[in-house]
Amino acid sequence: MMNLPEFVNQRYQIKQELGCNQTGGRITYLTTDTTTQTPVVTKQYQFANWAEYDSYHREIELLQQLNHPSIPRYLDSFETENGFCLVQEYKNAPSLAQTQLWTIEEIKFIAKSVLQVLVYLQKQVPPIIHRDIKPENILVERNTTQLKVYLVDFGFARSGYGNVAVSSAVKGTLGFMPPEQLFNRELTEASDLYSLGATLICLLTNTKSNDIGKLIDENYRINFKKLIPNLEPAFVKWLEKMVEPKLQHRFPNAETALKVLDCLEYPENNFTTQPIDSSNKKPKKIFAKVTIASLSLIALYTTIAALKTWGENKWLNSRIELEMSRSSARKKHLQQVLLQTGQCPRCDLSNVNLTYANLESVNLKDATLEGAVLNNANLHHAKLWKTNLAGADLTSAKLSETDLRGAKLRYADLHSANLLGANLGYANLENASLSDGNLQDANLWGANLAYAKLQNANLKNANLWGVDLLRAELENANLENANLENVKLDGVNLKGANLKEANLKDAVIKLDKRYNYRNINLENADLEGANLEGIHLEDANMLGAYLKNANLREASLEGADLRGANLANSNLSKAFLRGANLRGVNLRGANIEGANFRDSDLKGAILPDGTIHP
């Protein structure tokens, strides 16, 4: 039996090995989260030295900022003796590297799905380049209705453009790397298109990943047309443009490539649903009508490719306008269904106006918008009490002053949403993404924010009384004047957060030791009675903080600014306060046994016995 490592201390139990990359020092396991009893993927990175640590650490930081249904979510990471582990969502789907027969319709769907992910990545600021798109890194789940496509392994991904360092090794997979990546030249948004095109050619020609090099000539051009003689010429031309060796001859970005591919799919150009014939047999005699139709398709593509901008293509504009009008009509119908029945799961309601909509008045069961697409929708002042919005896409939605009390928002995407003054009392926001969102003056009283992502969120004046923030991500969040009384901050990431004048009275604070909390802003924060045992707040701004009766046993406050802070009756035994600014601090009745005050400034401080330090 294989000798598998143990991750039980980190709550993950290994079930089986899924893959092993000896060169990259990476082993992937299917594991079970013993807390939630759900299957997850755990990737163990084993280093001979720590020189590679920074690159893998960047992968974690990159995955933490991504939120797309076709990218497995980042869940956790932890250190091991000789590396660390990355935990992500588990998708029970095989990769494209596994031998399967695909129809052209399915291959087109896969192409569009990956392009949509690339559009999302390229719209990040700065844009993200995956750098390792290949059949092994695309998972496809087949069911009776449609395919589900996932892009995985962001180990080589990078934010922004530029060159790979000359001293570093070229990272990627031979045969799928565009020439500019192979030669350490500047990468652009067109670089990943080459890799996707090579992947699609593998599917079309039944070529294994290891054999893709056999199709590449000395000019780095992939020769595939002779292997698929029956493939539509327009689609062939599109593929050729995807894998153009010269960067300037490729589509400039994923959005353009996707638009052209969409343009090719019209009634006169339907693809066959039969498996592809990748044999080298000579095609049967083509009749005159088919020849004329094929020539027409080539002429159409030539016309499209010759245009410099999409605005010049009148035919395309008319098609877009028609689709937009149809889409608008569908959305209006769905909107009426929602308002009449309160039920519209997985509906596409992006950009709709539901201002002041009242789903509470629907005299049926609780309203359901589970998995619905509501990005950029206007839900200002809407009544969504107890509405099921689990997994819904609410990116950039307008939810100011919306009533979301008791709403089910597990795994919902609220990235950049405006929740100014929204009422989220007792809402379930477990694993929801609220990064960059505006939650100023919002009511989150009693809400469940366990594992939620709140990086860069604005929570100024928000009411979080009794909130569960188990392992939530609050990096750089603005919590100024927020009410965090009785809040549970177990394992939370508050790196760089602003807690100025926040009320943390009786809060249970246990910060994750993996994060560095230097420079955190707790100015004038109310931390009366808070349990801060063993906390690391080096260089923190705690000017005027109220820490009466707080437990700071073995806390590290090196270099912290505690001027004027009230630490009366607090427990500072074995606390590390070296170099801290304690001018005018109130330490009356405090327990300072074994505390380290070396190099700290205690001028004017009230000492535990009531005397004033000179």
KEKENU-112946 format. One record per residue (C-alpha): x, y, z. Coordinates in pm, 1 decimal. Layout:
BEGIN
        xx        yy        zz
         X         Y         Z
...
//
This chain:
BEGIN
        xx        yy        zz
       0.0       0.0       0.0
     126.0     348.7     -87.3
     273.1     537.0     207.1
      65.1     855.8     209.5
     145.5    1160.2     426.7
     -83.5    1273.4     707.1
    -258.1    1613.3     704.8
    -503.0    1536.4     988.0
    -356.3    1814.5    1202.9
    -466.3    2053.7     930.1
    -811.1    1881.9     918.1
    -751.7    1714.9     579.5
    -761.1    1336.9     539.2
    -601.6    1191.1     224.8
    -813.2     950.8      19.6
    -592.9     889.9    -283.2
    -316.5    1033.8    -497.9
    -443.9    1208.5    -810.0
    -115.4    1297.3    -977.6
     256.4    1342.3    -931.4
     488.5    1592.5   -1098.9
     837.6    1483.1    -998.6
    1007.5    1765.6   -1190.9
     797.2    2032.1   -1024.7
     811.3    1863.2    -683.6
     432.9    1851.9    -662.9
     194.0    1573.7    -560.3
    -182.4    1616.9    -587.0
    -417.6    1432.3    -349.9
    -791.6    1389.2    -321.3
    -859.8    1470.0      43.0
   -1159.9    1513.4     269.2
   -1211.9    1825.1     477.1
   -1293.0    1660.5     809.6
   -1468.9    1976.7     928.9
   -1719.3    1996.9     643.5
   -1688.6    1635.8     519.8
   -1648.6    1761.7     163.1
   -1393.0    1640.3     -92.5
   -1114.2    1887.1    -173.2
    -790.9    1882.3    -372.7
    -467.0    1921.8    -177.6
    -147.9    1992.2    -370.0
     169.4    1925.1    -174.1
     474.9    2116.3    -292.8
     801.8    1957.9    -177.9
    1115.1    2172.3    -210.9
    1476.4    2061.9    -200.2
    1535.6    2422.1     -90.3
    1318.5    2726.4     -35.1
    1433.0    2912.4    -347.6
    1105.8    2822.5    -521.3
     889.1    2928.4    -229.2
     815.6    3278.9    -358.5
     679.2    3158.1    -693.0
     436.2    2915.4    -526.3
     342.1    3177.4    -269.6
     247.8    3403.6    -561.6
      17.1    3128.5    -687.4
    -173.5    3139.9    -359.0
    -199.2    3518.8    -367.2
    -321.0    3504.3    -726.9
    -583.0    3234.8    -660.4
    -713.8    3426.0    -359.4
    -813.8    3716.0    -583.7
    -986.2    3501.1    -848.5
   -1355.5    3419.8    -841.9
   -1487.5    3250.3   -1154.3
   -1714.9    2943.5   -1183.8
   -1465.0    2776.9   -1418.8
   -1168.9    2820.3   -1180.7
   -1169.6    2593.3    -871.6
   -1174.0    2818.9    -565.1
    -879.7    2860.6    -331.3
    -976.9    2727.7      11.9
    -670.6    2703.5     230.7
    -292.5    2661.5     250.9
     -56.4    2538.4     519.0
     311.2    2463.3     566.0
     469.2    2119.5     574.7
     820.0    2016.7     683.3
     971.2    2070.2     338.4
     720.3    2288.0     154.8
     354.0    2370.7     181.5
       8.8    2255.5      70.1
    -251.9    2437.9    -135.2
    -617.4    2338.0     -92.8
    -875.3    2400.6    -365.7
   -1226.3    2296.2    -460.8
   -1251.7    1945.2    -600.7
   -1409.2    1905.2    -943.7
   -1500.8    1547.3   -1027.9
   -1406.7    1581.8   -1392.9
   -1134.8    1422.7   -1610.7
    -881.7    1632.1   -1798.4
    -871.7    1661.3   -2176.2
    -552.6    1453.7   -2167.7
    -766.2    1143.4   -2117.7
    -859.4     977.9   -2446.3
   -1216.8    1065.8   -2543.7
   -1408.1    1124.3   -2865.8
   -1528.9    1482.1   -2895.2
   -1774.2    1624.3   -3144.8
   -1692.1    1954.7   -3314.4
   -1980.9    2114.7   -3126.5
   -1826.7    2001.9   -2797.6
   -1480.8    2123.5   -2897.1
   -1626.6    2461.9   -2987.7
   -1801.2    2473.9   -2651.3
   -1473.0    2391.8   -2474.5
   -1295.8    2662.1   -2675.7
   -1558.7    2922.9   -2583.9
   -1557.9    2823.4   -2217.2
   -1179.1    2857.0   -2185.5
   -1184.7    3184.0   -2381.5
   -1443.8    3319.6   -2137.0
   -1209.0    3235.0   -1849.7
    -922.7    3406.7   -2034.1
   -1139.5    3714.7   -2091.8
   -1198.1    3724.2   -1714.2
    -825.5    3683.3   -1642.0
    -727.4    3946.1   -1896.7
    -968.7    4199.5   -1747.2
    -794.6    4179.3   -1409.9
    -574.5    4472.8   -1315.0
    -303.8    4393.9   -1406.6
    -412.4    4119.6   -1651.1
    -323.1    3759.1   -1567.0
    -145.2    3524.4   -1808.3
    -186.7    3153.0   -1730.4
     126.9    3040.1   -1922.0
      49.8    2665.9   -1903.8
    -272.5    2594.4   -2092.9
    -269.8    2236.3   -2218.5
    -506.6    1934.6   -2218.2
    -388.3    1827.2   -1870.1
    -495.4    2161.8   -1722.3
    -847.9    2171.2   -1863.8
   -1108.1    1956.9   -1686.8
   -1439.7    1877.7   -1857.4
   -1741.7    1733.5   -1681.0
   -1985.7    1560.0   -1912.1
   -2352.1    1525.7   -1819.2
   -2682.0    1486.0   -1998.1
   -2739.2    1858.9   -2053.8
   -2409.1    2030.7   -2126.9
   -2038.5    2031.4   -2054.0
   -1878.4    2203.3   -1757.1
   -1525.7    2325.0   -1824.2
   -1262.4    2418.5   -1564.2
    -916.8    2573.3   -1603.8
    -672.3    2456.0   -1336.2
    -307.5    2480.3   -1225.9
    -202.8    2842.8   -1194.6
     147.8    2747.6   -1079.0
     312.4    2930.9   -1370.2
      59.0    3215.2   -1394.8
     173.2    3571.8   -1357.1
      12.0    3913.1   -1328.6
     102.7    4171.8   -1589.3
     320.6    4153.3   -1895.0
     696.7    4176.0   -1937.6
     978.3    3928.2   -1982.9
    1065.1    3619.7   -1786.2
    1390.7    3685.6   -1603.6
    1685.7    3580.9   -1816.7
    1835.1    3394.5   -1523.5
    1520.6    3192.3   -1461.9
    1418.6    2870.8   -1635.0
    1149.2    2885.9   -1900.2
     828.3    2764.4   -1737.7
     553.5    2604.5   -1941.3
     503.9    2290.8   -2150.6
     693.4    2237.0   -2474.6
     464.7    2224.6   -2774.8
     205.8    2445.0   -2605.0
     429.4    2744.2   -2532.1
     416.4    3023.1   -2792.9
     755.8    3118.3   -2940.0
     773.4    3439.4   -2735.0
     744.7    3235.6   -2413.3
     991.9    2976.3   -2535.9
    1254.7    3245.1   -2595.8
    1188.5    3450.7   -2279.9
    1036.6    3737.5   -2476.7
     755.4    3967.9   -2373.3
     422.1    3794.8   -2309.3
      88.4    3953.2   -2397.2
    -280.5    3865.6   -2385.4
    -228.2    3676.0   -2712.7
      22.6    3435.4   -2555.2
    -234.9    3208.7   -2389.8
    -431.1    3192.6   -2718.3
    -150.7    2995.2   -2882.4
    -159.8    2739.1   -2599.9
    -538.7    2705.9   -2624.4
    -518.8    2668.0   -3002.3
    -259.2    2390.5   -2966.5
    -487.1    2218.1   -2714.2
    -785.3    2232.6   -2951.2
    -570.6    2088.6   -3231.2
    -485.1    1795.1   -3003.7
    -857.5    1728.2   -2958.0
    -939.0    1766.5   -3326.0
    -658.2    1538.7   -3445.2
    -657.6    1290.8   -3154.5
    -296.0    1387.6   -3084.7
    -156.8    1319.0   -2738.4
       7.6    1606.2   -2552.1
     348.9    1438.7   -2572.3
     317.0    1412.5   -2951.8
     217.8    1771.6   -3030.7
     581.5    1844.7   -3120.9
     551.2    1608.5   -3419.2
     311.7    1856.8   -3581.2
     540.8    2161.5   -3535.8
     785.0    2252.1   -3814.3
    1112.5    2445.2   -3796.1
     921.7    2773.0   -3824.9
     720.8    2685.2   -3510.7
     403.6    2647.6   -3716.4
     159.8    2369.0   -3621.5
      66.7    2171.3   -3934.3
    -269.6    2011.5   -3869.3
    -494.3    2075.1   -4171.1
    -408.7    1751.5   -4353.1
    -522.2    1552.3   -4048.1
    -873.6    1700.8   -4050.5
    -965.4    1751.1   -4419.3
   -1339.1    1760.6   -4349.1
   -1322.7    2047.1   -4100.5
   -1499.8    2369.8   -4205.0
   -1254.1    2611.4   -4370.2
   -1369.0    2906.7   -4162.3
   -1299.0    2719.9   -3838.5
    -960.3    2608.8   -3975.9
    -872.7    2972.1   -4050.7
    -973.0    3068.2   -3695.9
    -748.8    2795.0   -3552.3
    -458.4    2898.6   -3772.3
    -487.0    3253.5   -3642.5
    -491.6    3124.3   -3282.3
    -157.9    2943.4   -3330.5
      21.1    3196.8   -3548.1
     391.0    3182.4   -3447.1
     425.0    3559.3   -3483.9
     257.4    3738.0   -3196.3
     133.2    4027.5   -3410.8
     -50.4    3788.1   -3647.2
    -255.1    3626.8   -3370.1
    -581.5    3756.8   -3227.7
    -482.3    4040.1   -2991.0
    -675.3    3900.2   -2693.0
    -928.7    3641.5   -2582.6
   -1225.9    3874.5   -2624.3
   -1152.9    3924.8   -2994.1
   -1094.1    3552.2   -3052.1
   -1424.5    3473.1   -2879.0
   -1616.7    3728.2   -3087.5
   -1482.4    3583.1   -3412.1
   -1566.6    3228.9   -3299.6
   -1919.9    3338.1   -3206.1
   -1949.2    3506.9   -3543.9
   -1875.8    3180.4   -3727.0
   -2168.4    3006.2   -3557.8
   -2475.4    3099.6   -3762.3
   -2751.5    2880.4   -3913.0
   -2577.2    2823.1   -4246.3
   -2262.9    2700.6   -4073.6
   -2377.8    2444.1   -3817.2
   -2110.8    2195.3   -3714.5
   -2168.4    1822.7   -3729.6
   -2258.6    1636.9   -3412.3
   -2076.2    1323.9   -3526.3
   -1728.6    1238.3   -3389.9
   -1446.0    1387.5   -3590.4
   -1284.3    1177.5   -3863.0
    -915.9    1242.9   -3805.8
    -803.7     976.2   -4053.7
    -604.0    1057.6   -4367.0
    -861.4     907.0   -4605.8
    -940.6    1111.5   -4914.6
   -1270.7    1300.2   -4888.8
   -1559.7    1193.8   -5106.0
   -1650.6    1389.3   -5414.9
   -1807.8    1718.5   -5322.4
   -2114.8    1827.3   -5512.8
   -2138.5    2166.6   -5672.8
   -2380.3    2309.7   -5418.5
   -2155.9    2213.1   -5128.1
   -1858.1    2363.0   -5309.8
   -2043.7    2689.2   -5355.3
   -2146.3    2688.5   -4987.6
   -1787.7    2622.1   -4875.7
   -1655.3    2901.3   -5097.2
   -1917.7    3130.8   -4951.2
   -1798.9    3048.0   -4600.6
   -1437.4    3120.7   -4694.5
   -1542.7    3448.9   -4850.5
   -1736.3    3539.9   -4537.4
   -1439.5    3470.2   -4311.4
   -1206.6    3664.6   -4543.6
   -1440.3    3962.3   -4522.9
   -1451.7    3945.8   -4142.9
   -1076.2    3902.8   -4105.6
   -1009.7    4197.9   -4336.1
   -1197.6    4441.9   -4114.8
    -981.8    4655.5   -3886.7
   -1250.8    4711.2   -3626.5
   -1576.0    4546.5   -3531.0
   -1765.4    4872.4   -3581.3
   -1701.6    4853.3   -3956.4
   -1875.9    4518.4   -3986.9
   -2240.4    4608.5   -4054.0
   -2347.6    4247.5   -4075.1
   -2190.0    4164.3   -3741.4
   -2340.5    4474.3   -3577.9
   -2686.3    4374.4   -3699.0
   -2633.2    4024.9   -3557.3
   -2522.3    4168.8   -3224.4
   -2822.2    4404.9   -3213.5
   -3057.3    4115.6   -3289.6
   -2905.7    3900.4   -3013.0
   -2917.2    4192.7   -2770.7
   -3285.9    4252.5   -2843.4
   -3360.4    3882.6   -2798.9
   -3161.1    3876.7   -2476.3
   -3342.6    4187.0   -2350.8
   -3679.9    4029.3   -2426.4
   -3581.3    3709.4   -2244.3
   -3464.8    3905.0   -1941.1
   -3789.2    4104.7   -1927.5
   -3984.5    3780.1   -1933.7
   -3767.9    3629.3   -1657.6
   -3803.7    3948.7   -1457.3
   -4182.8    3919.4   -1473.2
   -4165.5    3552.9   -1372.1
   -3951.1    3645.0   -1073.0
   -4178.5    3924.3    -955.9
   -4489.9    3707.8    -994.6
   -4360.9    3382.1    -847.9
   -4042.2    3469.3    -659.1
   -3874.1    3175.3    -832.0
   -3599.9    3215.8   -1091.8
   -3301.3    2989.4   -1010.1
   -3002.5    3008.4   -1248.0
   -3171.6    3282.6   -1449.6
   -2965.6    3533.7   -1645.8
   -3075.0    3869.6   -1505.0
   -2752.0    4058.1   -1557.7
   -2791.9    4437.5   -1579.3
   -3166.4    4423.4   -1502.0
   -3338.5    4695.8   -1301.8
   -3510.8    4553.2    -992.9
   -3508.7    4872.1    -788.2
   -3757.0    4850.4    -499.9
   -3858.4    4498.1    -607.5
   -4048.5    4323.6    -329.1
   -4005.1    3948.1    -322.6
   -4144.4    3934.7      31.1
   -4492.9    4011.6     -99.1
   -4498.4    3696.8    -314.2
   -4730.7    3476.2    -110.5
   -4537.3    3158.4    -179.0
   -4235.1    2989.9     -30.2
   -3913.3    3188.9      16.2
   -3790.7    3349.7    -303.7
   -3520.7    3159.6    -494.3
   -3247.2    3304.5    -713.6
   -2998.7    3027.7    -648.3
   -2713.0    3036.0    -900.6
   -2869.1    3329.5   -1085.5
   -2659.1    3575.4   -1286.3
   -2723.7    3922.9   -1145.9
   -2396.7    4098.7   -1222.0
   -2441.4    4475.7   -1255.7
   -2810.0    4437.0   -1165.7
   -2979.6    4727.2    -986.6
   -3142.1    4592.5    -667.8
   -3136.2    4920.0    -476.2
   -3384.3    4915.4    -186.8
   -3520.8    4575.4    -292.6
   -3681.9    4347.7     -33.5
   -3502.9    4013.2     -52.8
   -3573.0    3885.4     299.5
   -3475.5    3515.5     328.2
   -3416.3    3495.2     -47.7
   -3199.7    3205.4    -162.5
   -2906.9    3359.7    -352.0
   -2658.6    3079.7    -292.1
   -2392.0    3073.7    -560.7
   -2542.5    3374.3    -737.7
   -2325.0    3608.1    -944.9
   -2379.4    3955.0    -794.3
   -2054.1    4113.6    -907.0
   -2079.9    4493.3    -919.4
   -2451.1    4470.3    -832.1
   -2623.4    4773.3    -677.1
   -2758.2    4653.4    -341.4
   -2756.6    4975.9    -142.4
   -3018.5    4977.0     136.0
   -3141.1    4636.8      19.0
   -3314.5    4414.1     274.6
   -3118.9    4087.3     275.1
   -3202.8    3975.7     627.3
   -3165.4    3599.7     660.3
   -3071.8    3569.5     292.0
   -2884.3    3258.6     179.9
   -2568.0    3387.7      12.5
   -2331.7    3092.5      52.1
   -2062.9    3100.6    -219.0
   -2225.8    3406.4    -375.9
   -1997.7    3635.6    -575.3
   -2045.5    3992.1    -447.2
   -1711.8    4120.1    -573.1
   -1723.0    4502.3    -607.3
   -2093.1    4505.7    -511.6
   -2238.8    4821.4    -356.0
   -2403.0    4720.4     -23.9
   -2406.1    5067.6     128.9
   -2653.3    5062.3     417.3
   -2777.5    4713.1     325.5
   -2944.4    4500.4     594.5
   -2770.2    4159.9     608.0
   -2877.1    4064.9     958.7
   -2843.8    3688.3    1013.0
   -2761.1    3638.3     644.4
   -2553.0    3333.1     554.4
   -2246.9    3461.5     369.0
   -2029.3    3157.1     424.7
   -1755.3    3138.7     157.4
   -1902.9    3441.6     -17.7
   -1674.8    3682.2    -202.1
   -1718.6    4044.2     -89.7
   -1373.9    4166.4    -187.9
   -1361.8    4530.9    -300.0
   -1727.2    4562.2    -199.0
   -1879.9    4866.3     -29.4
   -2042.9    4761.6     300.6
   -2028.8    5101.5     466.2
   -2308.2    5146.6     722.8
   -2429.9    4793.2     645.1
   -2600.8    4584.6     914.2
   -2438.3    4240.2     944.9
   -2572.8    4167.7    1292.3
   -2545.5    3792.6    1360.2
   -2442.4    3710.9    1002.0
   -2229.2    3409.5     912.1
   -1916.1    3526.6     731.1
   -1707.7    3214.6     788.9
   -1443.0    3175.6     516.8
   -1576.1    3486.5     342.8
   -1341.1    3694.5     130.1
   -1348.8    4062.3     229.8
   -1013.3    4183.1      99.3
   -1016.3    4561.0      42.5
   -1383.3    4578.1     142.0
   -1518.5    4898.4     296.3
   -1691.3    4813.9     627.6
   -1676.4    5159.8     779.3
   -1949.8    5208.7    1042.0
   -2080.5    4858.5     969.0
   -2257.5    4667.1    1247.3
   -2101.6    4321.1    1286.2
   -2227.3    4243.1    1636.3
   -2199.6    3869.5    1703.8
   -2079.0    3790.7    1351.8
   -1894.6    3463.5    1284.9
   -1581.6    3552.9    1088.0
   -1414.0    3212.0    1112.3
   -1101.7    3224.2     890.9
   -1243.4    3513.7     691.4
   -1015.1    3717.7     463.9
   -1018.1    4084.5     576.7
    -683.1    4189.0     435.5
    -671.9    4569.1     381.7
   -1040.6    4593.5     476.2
   -1166.1    4924.0     616.6
   -1335.0    4850.3     951.9
   -1312.0    5203.0    1085.2
   -1575.2    5264.2    1353.8
   -1727.1    4920.0    1285.1
   -1915.2    4747.6    1567.3
   -1739.6    4413.8    1624.9
   -1871.9    4353.8    1974.7
   -1892.0    3980.8    2060.0
   -1756.4    3898.9    1716.4
   -1565.0    3573.6    1660.4
   -1237.2    3646.7    1481.5
   -1096.8    3292.9    1489.9
    -818.4    3246.6    1234.0
    -909.6    3565.6    1050.3
    -666.8    3750.1     822.6
    -656.4    4118.2     925.3
    -328.5    4205.1     757.6
    -325.5    4577.0     678.6
    -685.4    4622.0     800.5
    -805.1    4953.6     942.3
    -980.8    4904.4    1278.5
    -957.6    5266.2    1389.0
   -1220.0    5338.7    1656.8
   -1372.7    4995.2    1603.2
   -1564.8    4836.8    1890.0
   -1415.8    4496.1    1970.6
   -1551.5    4467.8    2321.0
   -1566.2    4104.7    2440.7
   -1448.7    3990.3    2097.6
   -1289.0    3647.2    2074.7
    -978.2    3717.9    1871.7
    -751.2    3442.2    1750.0
    -557.9    3563.4    1448.1
    -400.5    3323.4    1200.2
     -28.4    3301.8    1273.8
      44.3    3248.2     905.0
     -14.5    3617.0     842.0
     202.2    3910.5     940.7
      -4.4    4173.3    1118.7
     254.9    4445.8    1121.2
     123.8    4798.1    1074.7
    -237.9    4706.3    1152.7
    -444.5    5013.6    1250.4
    -627.8    4974.1    1582.3
    -625.3    5344.1    1671.8
    -887.9    5419.6    1939.0
   -1030.0    5068.1    1897.7
   -1249.2    4941.8    2182.4
   -1095.7    4609.1    2285.1
   -1225.4    4593.8    2640.6
   -1210.5    4237.6    2773.3
   -1086.7    4104.8    2439.3
    -890.5    3780.6    2441.7
    -568.0    3862.6    2254.9
    -346.8    3596.3    2407.3
     -41.1    3526.9    2193.3
    -143.6    3780.2    1929.0
     119.1    3928.4    1694.6
      65.5    4302.8    1646.9
     416.9    4421.7    1575.9
     437.1    4790.9    1477.1
      57.5    4819.8    1508.9
    -106.4    5159.0    1551.1
    -295.7    5123.4    1882.0
    -296.6    5490.3    1973.4
    -560.7    5549.5    2242.3
    -692.0    5192.7    2220.3
    -921.6    5079.9    2504.4
    -781.2    4749.5    2633.4
    -913.4    4744.0    2988.1
    -931.9    4386.0    3125.4
    -796.7    4253.2    2795.7
    -590.2    3933.6    2788.8
    -257.9    4004.6    2617.1
     -62.5    3719.2    2771.4
     247.6    3638.6    2562.2
     131.5    3889.8    2300.8
     396.6    4037.9    2072.4
     360.2    4417.3    2056.0
     712.9    4501.9    1952.2
     735.1    4854.9    1817.0
     360.4    4911.3    1861.1
     230.2    5263.1    1922.0
      20.5    5244.1    2242.4
      35.6    5609.7    2344.5
    -254.1    5696.9    2571.3
    -394.4    5343.9    2557.2
    -595.3    5213.6    2852.9
    -454.3    4878.5    2968.5
    -591.8    4891.9    3322.4
    -627.7    4546.1    3481.5
    -508.7    4382.6    3160.7
    -299.7    4066.9    3155.8
      41.3    4142.9    2998.8
     233.2    3855.1    3155.8
     522.9    3748.6    2931.0
     413.1    4001.6    2668.2
     684.2    4127.0    2431.4
     675.7    4509.5    2422.7
    1030.1    4581.7    2316.6
    1061.3    4923.3    2153.5
     691.6    4998.8    2201.5
     573.2    5357.0    2252.0
     389.3    5348.6    2587.3
     384.0    5720.7    2665.4
      90.1    5806.9    2889.5
     -41.4    5449.2    2885.3
    -261.4    5337.4    3176.3
    -123.1    5014.9    3327.9
    -296.1    5048.5    3666.8
    -360.8    4699.4    3808.9
    -211.7    4530.4    3502.1
     -25.6    4200.2    3532.4
     318.8    4260.5    3377.0
     499.2    3958.7    3523.5
     771.8    3846.8    3284.4
     683.4    4117.0    3029.5
     966.4    4256.9    2815.0
     972.1    4640.2    2815.3
    1326.5    4676.1    2685.2
    1380.7    5000.8    2488.7
    1012.9    5093.6    2528.8
     910.3    5453.7    2607.0
     709.6    5468.9    2932.3
     727.3    5843.6    2993.5
     414.9    5958.8    3180.4
     273.3    5605.9    3196.3
      59.8    5502.7    3494.9
     231.0    5194.1    3633.9
      47.7    4893.7    3787.0
      95.1    5031.2    4141.3
     -59.1    5367.0    4044.3
     266.2    5561.5    4031.1
     354.3    5766.2    3726.8
     669.5    5686.8    3535.1
     894.4    5994.6    3514.8
//
